[in-house]
Amino acid sequence: MQLPLPFIAMEQIPTWLISSFIYLSAAVIAVPLSKALGLGSIIGYLGAGIAIGPWGLGLVSDVQEILHFAEFGVVLMLFLVGLELEPTRLWNLRRPIFGWGSAQVIGCALALAAVAMLFGISWRVALVSGLGLALSSTAIALQVMKERNLLPTTSGQSGFAILLFQDVAAIPILALLPLLGVASGQTSSPDASAKAIEALTILAVIAGIVLGGRLALRPIFRWIARSNTPEIFTAASLLLVVGIAALMQIVGLSMALGAFLAGVLLAESEYRRELETDIEPFKGLLLGLFFIAVGMSIDFGVLLASPGQMLAILVGLLAVKGIVIFGLARMMKLPYQERPVFTLLLTQGGEFAFVVFQAAAGANVFTTQTASLLIGAVAVSMLVSPLILVAIDRLLLPRYANCGVPKLDEIAEPQSASIIIAGFGRYGQIVSRVLLANGIAATVLDHDAEMIETARKFGYRVFYGDATRLDLLRTAGAETAKILVVAVDDVDQSLQIIGQVQAHFAKLQIVARARDVTHWNKLRDRNIMLVQRELFESSLRSAHNVLELLGFEPDAADLSIQRFRKHNLELFEQMYPHYRDSAKLIAVAKQGRQQLEEQMAQERESHNRK
């Protein structure tokens, strides 16, 4: 029987092409959907993996092979992280890496092992389980830190140092497993001379990478860059990471650690930014594939066979590690607001735990069934951690917002200055300093306690208080003052202050800051005429600088900027009646822009004739 043409065509499609189509389709559907629901990209990738994996639609079966390949995404991520750390900066992190890092790994491992032994688990199984579960997911933690811009913060730097130590700690943990197997009488004693040779080989490889990176990498990249072939430079970048990762794998070290070391060696290179640009797309795709592979690797069969044990391991992992790491965060004196996220990112299990537990089963430290339970618990912890993070964002962090913030007494003594400034941020500070320089007193209100403490250190008198409250406005002297400057950042708060003033202090003149066009229109709705857009004048000054650099005479640049300012203000007045009608608003804006371009073109032509 002859098959229809579509079936013949399907048989002719290579397997790798079908698999690529499945992975990309799952990611394209799941990740935007997850982000739209406010769950983040990682949940989307994990969900996509579950959907196409053996326990979902069963579209992919060879999960371990995909997981090994996808781990290269973690390798590329550590290389890019290394590019951001110059050797001197890394040296400055040596204490948190080996101090707090060792405290986290040892503390969590011992606590988890102690809990396991309380339930009758043998000390060998408890120790190896504790060591494996003490490791955290570098991929998830760094991805979340990057999405939230946490790496420059105190908790981000501390978390990164601990994660880096974990990558290093995975090596001695793996080396310990055969010894534990020997202790149980199940393997032969390792040859001491062979171990010594292996240690010397490792040291030689690391020394070779460091020396080679310092002496050879820059000249090689300089030579490649002279060829003016961008795709070859990209190939060389990937070759560097692949080569070092393979070398580290051969000697039994972490590929990610080797890639990080290579990144650090190139952190001071003039080609750092180009390397980042070339590797970033590959890193993003492969890291997404890694999360998909983790989702596919979750063995729901083990979970369904022993749901009670799985739940106990998962809850114990998150609870015990959470308590230890939160205590560590207190010892490190991290800001209160950063502690919950810091704790969660290090509480989940990590990808290196897969390797540790598989190796432990191979060394007969514990059974394959135990390894499957532990691996399943780690994978599920990586799945639920982003969900818990969403709950922390919505329920816990708002309560932590004011923790550790100095408490100040609200303004209590009646003030009599003729000017009140609401908001002492970057905008209100400039207004206040100009008035102060001219000997004019002003009553300044702000509700940010930390900012007020800083301002007072510099000698500024700022009162703590929420200017949206009618009683505080009265105390600040709104009944007798002449001018109120509304310089707060928040648009809704700005409009609320103005509403209170117009309702109760009609004689008080208002000068307001507008964050954007929408805010400007809403202020005009309230008949506020003295409105300044916060970036307008500074942007015009930058445009003036650009014109001069292009060869414009200073007078010509001034004239051009003045005309643009005048036209823009007039155009805003024309657009204001239509700002609720987007079609009419766009039409007026386009017409105004065209008129300005024609007018300035005519002036340039007239000037050239002269």
Secondary structure, DSSP 4 states (H G I P E B T S, - for coil): -PPPHHHHHHHHS-HHHHHHHHHHHHHHHHHHHHHHTTS-HHHHHHHHHHHHSTTTT-----HHHHHHHHHHHHHHHHHHHHHTS-HHHHHHTHHIIIIIHHHHHHHHHHHHHHHHHHTT--HHHHHHHHHHHH---HHHHHHHHHHTT-TTSHHHHHHHHHHHHHHHHHHHHHHHHHHHHHHTT-SPPPPHHHHHHHHHHHHHHHHHHHHHIIIIIHHHHHHHHTTT-HHHHHHHHHHHHHHHHHHHHHTT--HHHHHHHHHHHTTTSTTHHHHHHHHHHHHHHHHHHHHHHHHHH--HHHHHHSHHHHHHHHHHHHHHHHHHHHHHHHHTT--GGGHHHHHHHHHS--HHHHHHHHHHHHTTSS-HHHHHHHHHHHHHHHHHHHHHHHHIIIIIHHHHTTTTPPP-PBP-S----SEEEE--SHHHHHHHHHHHHTT---EEEE--HHHHHHHHHTT---EE--TTSHHHHHHTTTTT-SEEEE--S-HHHHHHHHHHHHHH-TT-EEEEEESSHHHHHHHHHTT--EEEETTHHHHHHHHHHHHHHTT--HHHHHHHHHHHHHHHHHHHHHHGGGTT-HHHHHHHHHHHHHHHHHHHHHHHHHHHH-
